[in-house]
Amino acid sequence: MHLPSRHTVAALLAGIPSWIPVKALALCALLLIVATGMAALAWQGKSRAERRVEDARHILDAQKLLEPLVLELRKKQAVLRAAVAGEESLSTPVNLADVVRHLQGLAARAGLQEAHFVPQVEGVVRQNAIRLSGRLAAEPEEFRRFLLLLSDQKWITALESCKMVSGSPRAQYTLSIMASYAPPRKESRP
């Protein structure tokens, strides 16, 4: 069979013998294409689902590995919270010397043996607020306890910086703390 020089649909259809049901073939081809597309989507969906299941298995395996560690950390956190619980916030210091005494007292309660706090002269930012430098030598757990105590104090307005240098026998910490104090009010006479 010789095809005409122009390949048009009409010319192609005219060349097909009349005993072949063209509409039925077109419908079968269309059904085959749709079925192939649906199979591809189902395979892709199954593949995605398998990946999700595999990801979930990896997450569960990681959680199983980390569970003992998390439980141990929670126990340690509970012990630390119990040790710090019941600690009330100190009253607002009335002067700069009182601020330093309060900080020294917090360090002692946290178990730090070496703690020195010095007001920074250039650290006066506004009336009754000052920046202090602190140098501490502590075990990590003691320092953490100190930070927890410090965070409960309303008169501590910011912990601006914290640097640690590991050392033997204890790590050295350098802090920059913003604190406020409130001098007692003078009673006015009538």
GIHU-V898809 format. One record per helix or strand of 2 or more residues. SS is the DSSP state (helix for helix, strand for strand). FROM is the first residue (numbers start at 0). LEN is the number of residues. If there is no record, write none. Layout:
# GIHU-V898809
[[SS | FROM | LEN] [SS | FROM | LEN]]
This chain:
# GIHU-V898809
[[helix | 8 | 6] [helix | 21 | 63] [helix | 95 | 14] [strand | 113 | 13] [strand | 128 | 10] [helix | 139 | 12] [strand | 155 | 10] [strand | 170 | 10]]
